[in-house]
Amino acid sequence: MPTIEDQICDGIAEAMEAPRNSINEKSDHRTVEGWDSLRHFQLIAWLEREFDISFDDTEVELCVSVGAIVELVSRKLKRHGQP
């Protein structure tokens, strides 16, 4: 079963149309080619669908790196009783 980090890296690669092997826990909006505002919102929409969660405006602005996204998604899932 893939980890949350793996799922998020897959989603970022898909949204940014970047090679999956170029995305890791240290990747962020400055290091991933193609991470622009439109694709950022596509990523947010994917995260909301994939994990059945929602983000407020402040949280959307915080989703600028794999690490930040993993932390935020994990926190939201724990709040909803998911591992």
N, C-alpha and C positions, 0 to 999 in steps of 0.2 A: 504494500500500500504506500503510495507516495506521501511524502511529508507535506505540510503546509508550505514550507519553503520551496519544495520542488514544484508544487502546483502553481505557486505565485511566479516562480521563474518561467514556467511554461506559459503562463498567461501574459507575462511581460514580453516574452519573445514573440508570441502571437500578435499581441496588440501593436508592438513596435516593428513588426516584420523583421526581426533580428534573429540571427542564428542562436538557437537554444544554448549552444556551448559557449556563447559569449556573455551569458547572463549568470551571475552568481550572487552570493550573499553580500558582496561588496559593491555590486552594480547600483548606479543611481542615474538620475535624469541627465547628469553631465557626461556620464561614461557610456550610455547606451545610445547608439546612433538611431535617430528617428524618434526619440522621445520628445515630442512637441506637445502643444496644448491639446490638439485634437486627439491624438493617440492617448494622451493622459486620461481624457474623459472616456475613451473607449476602454481603457484598462479599468477605470473605476466601475464602469457598467458591467464589465466581465466579472470583476471581483464580487460585486453585489449579487449577480446571478449565480456564480459558482458557489459562493459560500452562504447565500441566502441572508445577507446582512445589508445594512445601508450606512452611508457616510453622510455626515453633515458637512457644511462648507469648510469648516476649520480642518476637519479630518482629511478632506480631499486635498487641501494644501499641504498636509503633512506627508502624503503618500509620494515621496520623491526618491525613495531608495527601497531596495529589496528588504533591507533590515527593518526600516520603518513600517513598511507594509506588513511584513510578517508579524511584527509586534502588535500592530493595530488589529489585524485580522484575528490573531490568537486571543487577544484580550476580548474582542467582541464575541468570539465563539465560546469562550469560557463563561461569559456573562449569560449566554443562552444555553448553558449546560452541555455544550459540545466539547470534545477533547481538544 
